[in-house]
Amino acid sequence: MRRSLDAADEQELVRRVARGDRRAFDELYRRTAPWLEVRLRRRCADPDVVADVLQETYLAVWRAAGSFAGDHVKGSAVGWLWTIAAHRLVDAFRRRARQAQMPQVHPGVTVAPAAEDEVLAGRVGQELEQALAVLPPEVRAVLRATVLDGFSVRETSVLLGVPENTVKSRVRRARIALREALS
């Protein structure tokens, strides 16, 4: 059994994990966890957050391997794994930000934002939301991967199954469209 796992690529391991193969999961973890941990550490210096994200990632892989294991899926298993990890890291950052935003209320000291600031923030947010909604779905997907998820052009290319130059041109189109819509 060990020899067949050594010969299997990551795609095959994910397929086996989808069928409930614990040994395939262990092998997938052995192959990918060190690499994934290094990538996460480049984006987050807190080892506790990285450890939590790794655990959440592999739990998600165990639960959702069937969604990747089909023949209709484009992209690599490693790209899929990184996408899960990146999303879990973003979630961890959001949780941390929410916890940090818990205001410490000092009795008697309240500062209300100026009405102009609230109106301007709401208007800019609405304009940006409208500008994003007008973008074609493939351009929005590239923008989400590169800006919100922080993927490189190469990672986005692998994730979306399109050439790197296509990713670059879609990012450029999105920037031009957003600039025009917001000016």
Disulfide bonds with the S-S distance in Angstrom:
none
